[in-house]
């Protein structure tokens, strides 16, 4: 016959094994929120910012004011067409990290409307945004900076 205490221990052990573990999202502590090259472990964005990922799984954090930019709106629309609206995962844009850095630098500099239109046309005509498609635009941008 099985001892009652052994039976209780046995039941607790099986209950622990059968129950799925709870997954917890940990909020970074004050010392852990430094931005590093590998930002994948940061679960939330800073106040007033939003986070997007590129197709090569790089994490970018931008101010919410960037959502008013036409380039960002086009990238988000393309992402919605390709991947649909994310339910539990991050927003992934159809561009690589190099293009995202380039677009972010353009948005920070408040570039002119002609440059924005050219980039929007190029984004809309290509199926995926990559910096190799936009090398000509970057050369033109560098030339404009030299002229000024």
Helices and strands as residue ranges (DSSP letters): H 4-18, E 49-53, E 59-63, G 64-68, H 70-83, H 97-109, H 113-125, G 131-134, H 135-147
